[in-house]
Amino acid sequence: MLQIISFLGFFKKIRKTLLISIPIAAALFGYVSPNYTDSLIGKFGVMIGMDSFSRYLIVVSSMMLAVIFAENIKEEIDFSRYFFYVTSVFVLNFVFISKDLFNLYILLEAISILAVLMMMQAADKKKLWVSLKYLLIGNVGANIYLLGVLIYYLHTGTFHIIKNADVSSVAANLMILGLLVRTGVFGFGMWLPQFHSNADKTLSAMFSGVFVNGGIYALKLINDVKTVDYMTVLGISLSLAAAVLGFFSKDVKRTIALSTMNHLGIIVMNLTNSTLYIAAHSIAKTLLFLESDKLKREEIPISTWIVSFISIASLSGFPLTLGFKAEHILTENFSSHLTLLVLISNTIIGSSLFKHLWKKFKKGFDGLLILSLPLLYAAKFGFLNVIGVIITLVLSLFKPKRTVYIPVESLDYNLLFILGAAAVILWFS
């Protein structure tokens, strides 16, 4: 199938039509597909399957890819770019139906290579270095994950997902740590702010709004195999750290990237109830990165301001937004103290994003304004939520004199941090 679609891409007249119709077809496939579990190439082949979580991620991710590709429709799309875009649709959706741990490793590596190849299309030394750093750190995460998969295989004799399997906690911890590095959760993946700051808006939107969902899906599978106790504490700690660092950032794309790390930390706290939160995050991040170039200017179109405001409000958990409803569902089983910490984290990162909106307006219309409407959601809210909105907007008036960096963002310190975290987690396994 991929070979045929790639061949059709040689015809320029239908290239753009194919580019938009393929992810839409994938979304429809995910929506109508029944639940199933099957094995490719017989009994000892790769296990695949479709469930409600897979279907949900296929629909959300494919629709966001269609939006991203549609934003590029006015530009000239050469065959190599077309091939990378189409391949990413197939690879990502195959991730969402994979129930095989080794196959997940291969597919997530393929997504990473696609991201780097798209990044390296621009012959820029800085982008080449950022891509190399991404590959190096990602490779470390992938190898840690693969070591956990090997231990899992030694215990079970298969790479297939076995829910509540009787396996060593060391295996689960290694796989989770590797995926946290690969997904880009704060500290474990400090390549992400640099990667997004140097990538064009299309690649940033694809990576932050769509590709990260592959890592989230993989984490959900590992969570089904063996639940670990530290994910809640780890998630909120890393979320707050990313929020604080984003508060002291002047670059809009870097701030959005740190916001991705912030929300990934919140998502890993409760993967079971995270579906709506993932959808709200994907839509908002896709729209924000597609508008990021305009947000860098001194004057921004009114429609861009409205799109960005709605997206940031949803990410901040403002009342009357989809993010508010998603945050409520994700935290409904949390203690009051933990829920308050999530609210504080979203307030800090929300104020970090809002400060990029306080600029002059100019006339202009953007079609993304219509696509931001799904982020609106009428739901009951309380006094605490209103206070959170006020605090977020007040904090957004603070503008740092310079962007604050931390040592762990450099390659050597980031690798030391990852290896140190691995040692600590294995010590307590």
C-alpha positions, 0 to 999 in steps of 0.5 A: 500500500505504501509503495503504491501511494509513494509511486502516485506521489510522483504526479505533482497534480495529485500529490497535495490531494493525496497528502490530505486525503490519506490521514483523513482516510486513516482517521475514518479507518480508526473510527469504524474499525472493530476491536480485534487482536491478531498475529501477523505471519502466523503464531510467532509473528507480530501481535497487533490489535485494536481497542478503544485507546488505539482507535481514539489515538488514530482518529485524533492523531490522523486528523491533526496530521490532516490539519498540518498537511492542509496548512502546507497546501499553498507551498510547493511540496517536493517528492521527498517531503511528500514521502516523509509525510505519508510514511509518518502517517502509516508508521504512527498508526501502526504504532497504535495497533501494535501489541508487541514490545519489540515491534514498538521499539522498531516503529518508535525508532522509525518515527525518530528517524523520520523526524530527523530526516525532515529536520535535516532537509534544511542545510543548516549547521545548527539544525544538524547539531540539534538533530544529532543531539536528538538522535544520541539521547533518543538512542540512549532511551531506546537502548534502555527500553530495549534492555527492559524488553529483553528482561521481559522476554526472558520472563515470559518467552514472548514480546507480546503484551500480557496484561498484569504479567508476572515479570520483574519490576526491573523490566517495567522500570527500564522500559518506562524510563526509556520511553520517558526519554524518547517521549520528551518528559522534562529532564529525561528529554531536554533535547526537546526545547532545542529541537522545537526552537530550530524546527520549522512550524510544520515539524514542531506541530507534527512532533509536539501535537502528534508524534508524542502520542506514540510514546504515550501509547507505548507507556500505556501498554507498559502500564498495562503489563505492570503498574509502577507506584512512582509515576504520579510523583514523578509526573507532577514533579517533572511537570512543575519543573518544566512549568517553572522553566517555561515561565522564564523563557522569552522564545515562544517556540521554546515556551510551547515545547516546555509546555509539551513537557509539562503536559506529558508529565501530567498525562503520565500521572494517570494514563488510564483516564488521559484520553480526553486530555491527550485530544485537548493537548494534541489540538491545542499544540498543533494550532499553537505551533502552526501559529508560532511564526506569527506570534514572534512578530510585533503585530499579530492578526486578530484571528491568530490572537483568538486561536492562540488564546483559546488554545492556551486557555484549554491547555491552562484548564480554563473553564468553558474549554475542553482542557478544563473538562479533560483535567477534571476527568484526569484528576477526579481520583486524585487527592485534593493536594495533588489536584491543586498541584496540577492546577498550579502547574497548568497556571504557571505554564499557561501564564508563560504562554499568555505573555506572548499574546500581549501585542498589537493587533492587525487585520487578518483572518486565519482558517485555523480559527474554525479548527479551534472551536472543538477546544470550547466546552461548556461545563460547570466550574467553581470559585477555585477555577475562576481564581486560577484564571485570574492568577494565570492572567496576572502572572502573564504580565511578568516578562523575564529579561532573558531566557533561563537555561539549566545545565541538564539541557547540554548533551553531556549533563542530560546523559548523566541525568538519564543514567543517574535516574536509571541507577536510582530507579533500578536501586529501588526496583 
